[in-house]
Amino acid sequence: MTHVFHRHLHHTPPVAIAASGMTIRDAAGRDYLDASGGAAVSSLGHGHPDVIAAMHAQVDRLAYAHTSFFTTEVAEQLADELIGGAPEGMSHVYLVSGGSEAVESALKMARQYFVEIGQPQRTHFIARRQSYHGNTLGALAVGGNAWRREPFAPILVPATHVSPCYPYREQHEGESADQYGVRLAAELEAAILAQGADRVIAFVAETVGGATAGVLTPVPGYFKAVREVCDRHGVLLILDEVMCGMGRCGTLYACEQEGVVPDLVTVAKGLGGGYQPIGAVLAQRRIVEAMSQGSGFFQHGHTYLGHPVACAAALAVQRVIRRDGLLAKVRDDGEAFGAMLREALGDHPHVGDIRGRGFFWGVELVAERATKSPFAPGLKLHARIKNDAMARGLLCYPFGGTVDGRQGDHVLLAPPFIATRQDLQEIATRLA
Ligand code: PMP
């Protein structure tokens, strides 16, 4: 009998007792190769000595100081580090305790910005179907899975959902990638106009779609077109990089590869690398300046904002990534990993698509390749794959089989950046 409120109430998962490098061990002595970093979290693998040492040193020096009284050296250093690597124009970092908190904070920051500049009528968000932004009420509202929102719909903030950038399923035959990107931007513009352009706060999107769509890499030019539409109507662009950011796609921020600067960008997961719960919102100078010249106060906050030990872990993760040249490694080995996946799975009759960037890959499963028809949701194929993979000592992150029936099943792979080519090959082989 367990007293832990497990999410799946009829299933108590195995007990994890130890972890090192690429592996997690359970109480039965079974080792699991971590091909997903949990949920794209453990970017440096498990038990990294530099991160552990940094956390120890911080806990010895100062474990906690409330942000209404103090800032800390380590929070300042982390913010400097994150801004140092961020796209031009980002100037401030709001440090929270995870992804949903980051998204929630970004939504409120965007709303308050418009209140401060005298546009309080902007109350509506636009986001994308098949996105995931978290489970708190605001983050859930912009999330793009109708079945997740449905039970909570009456208490969610107003949001409209447009198409994701999903070339495998939604790019028309004969339509170029450019044309597809332009079509999606036009759909966004139509959604903004349908609300009334002066009523929309922001467009919220994952730069590279994550778990709930099996890694959706944007077509070139899509985000540039989106940025133009947003600018035309004074709508903010919030990019959610909780999953795809912090090096996962081979650049510190995934949006660097899209040539756009968002107004706000959220990060978490790989920020703390699994060593501490931490997330952040990076904000453009103009947003912060408007708030600073207005009320001078962000009407939001959490007790554990900028927790020193979490900041120390995140700072150590950043320093290891830089010192060990891990972004270049992720880019190079990521390409090789994609080739390994295609080699191992490309001809499989039930693999429809293999797509990704860096150490962030999705495998989409279909009942039939020719028609791209998904497996019936009732089969819960993703859950079976997860369990079968665990039985074979592999941790991957499958998702799918939801109510619209179209979304199908995907397997997400997000290995730690320390994975060797041999590890990557082992992942591809075992998954196949
Ligand atoms: N945004 C994205 C893109 C995510 O993938 C997630 C988590 N899967 C979240 C937000 C929410 O993060 P958390 O689970 O840390 O609250």
Residues whose N, C-alpha, C, O or C-beta is under 5 A from the ligand:
A	BS01	PMP	G98 G99 S100 E101 Y132 H133 G134 E206 G210 D240 V242 M243 A268
